[in-house]
Amino acid sequence: MLIFILFLALLLITLIFFLILSREEKEKIEFFHVMAHRFRSPISIIKWYVELLSDKSVGTLNDKQKEYLNEIRKASEKLNEIINSILQKNR
C-alpha cells in the first residue's frame, strides 16, 4: 500500500512538473511570436522607404547613395531571415 501511495505521489509530481514546463514553453513561444511581429513592422517600413528611394520617385541617387541603400536593403533582408529562423525553431 505504501509503495502504491509513493507511486501516485511521484506520478502527481511528474504531472505537475510537466504542466509547469508546458506553460513556460507556451509563454516562450508566445514571447518569440510577439517580438517577431514587433520587429517586422519597422523592418517593413525600412524596406518600403528603400523601395521608394530606389525607384527614383524622390530623385536620382548618386553611386554612393545607391551603395548605402543596397547595404540597408541587404541588412533588412538579413534581419527578416533571422526573425523567420527564430520563429521556425520555436514552433
N, C-alpha and C positions, 0 to 999 in steps of 0.2 A: 504493500500500500504506500509506503514511504517513497519507494522508487517511482511509482506512478505519479505521486504528487510532485516530486522533483522534476520528472519528465514534463509534466504540464507547466510547471513554473519556467523551465528552460524554454519550452515552446512559446509561452507567453512573452518572455523576454526577447526571444528571437523575432517574434511578430512585431512587437513594439519597436525594436531596433530597425526592422525593415520599413515600417511605416514612417519613422523619423527620416531615414535615408531617402525614401521615396519623395517625401515632402521637400527635403533640401535639394534633391536633384531637380524636381519640378521648378523650384524657385530659381535655381541656377539657370535652367533653360529659359525661363521667362525673362530673367535679367538679360541674357545674351540677345534675345529677340528684341527687347525694348531698346537696348543700346544700339543694336544694328539699325533699327529704324531711325533712331536719333542721329546716327552718323550719316545715314543715306540722304536725309533731307539736305544738309549743307553740301554734300558731295554732288547731289543733283543740281543744286544752284550753281556750283562751280562749273560743272560740265555745261550747263546752259549758257553761262557767260563766255566760256571758252568757245562754244559754237557761235555765239553772237559775234565775238571778235574775229573768229576765223572766216566767217562768210562775208567779211568786208562791209557789212551794213553800217558800221560806225567809222569806216575809213580804212585806208590801206596801212598795213603794218610793215615796218622795215624788217630786215632779216633777223636782227637780234630779238625783236619783239616776237617774231614767229617762233624762234628757237625757245624763248621763255614760255610761250603759250603751249608749245609742244611738250615741254617738261611738266607744265601744270596738268595737261591732259593725261600724260603717262602716270603721273603721281595719283591723280584722282581715279584712274582705272585700277591702279595697284591697290589703292585703299578699298575700292569696291570688291576686288578679288579677295582681299583679306577678310572683309566682312562676310562674304559668301562662304569662305572656308571655315570661319568660326561657326557660322550657322549650321553648316553641314556636319561638323564634328559634334555639335550639341543636339542633334536630332535623335 
